Amino acid sequence: MRSRFDISAYLVVGPENTNGRPVPQIIKEAVEAGFTCVQIRSKIASARELIELTRHASDVIAESGRSEEVTLLVDDRLDVVLAARKQGIKVDGIHVGQSDIPVEVCREYLGEDSIIGLSASTHDLFEYVRTADVSQIDYFGAGPLHETSTKPDCGLDLDGKVKIRGFSELAELARLSPIPVVVGGGVMLDDIPQLARTGVDGFFVVSAVAGANDPRSEAIRLVEAWKANKLMKAGVRPDIADYDADPFL
């Protein structure tokens, strides 16, 4: 899994993000729209509830026929990942923050084939990304692009203030990072064209899909916009009619 994971369209979701709708339904609509990575994240769910959410997510991905294409991660909770795997649930890895359980411990318990993502340091971001030991990490999460109520401490610097990242900073980050970078924090559809052209490897969203009136339609728009603008950056003119016909193209 480590050699071929795709974080281009990355959904972070938990029960507090869905406006009362079932988490598996939101995941189903995002995966069917072409999302390539799902992270289960909740600060209100118990360990048992998180295991069940992970089970439902894994089942939804399997039912879509995309178990080998869509990466399923759990935020922070190594215990949940291990317990889920013990119960036969296919979960591909974990995402941790700078103050969470160390990546070396995650790697020891999860093995070499698991995906481990790390939120990049807010303080001295560029020096950190340039010099960090990434031997145990598969990708960096960075941001925020905007302040967000979904995760108010996202991008919190040493002075206690949230540091927003501009597109030029993200382009430099993509240039410097030795591993893939996914960017989030208040990302909306209008941000995707510029974000795709910075050279980062993907975007992550919560509210833009999970909080939308029509999650599937919004997910399709995000995926299409990302693909179209990535093609434009590569010098290829996309055929939008193809996207309208099939969101997986």
Secondary structure, DSSP 8 states (H G I E B T S, - for coil): -TTT---SEEEEE-GGGSTTS-HHHHHHHHHHHT--EEEE--SSS-HHHHHHHHHHHHHHHHHTT-TTTSEEEEES-HHHHHHHHHTT----EEEE-TTSS-HHHHHHHH-TTSEEEEE--STTHHHHHHHS--TT-SEEEE--SS--SSSTTTTB-TTS-B----HHHHHHHHHH-SS-EEE-SS--GGGHHHHHTTT-SEEEESHHHHTSSSHHHHHHHHHHHHHHHHHHHTT----HHHHHH-TT-
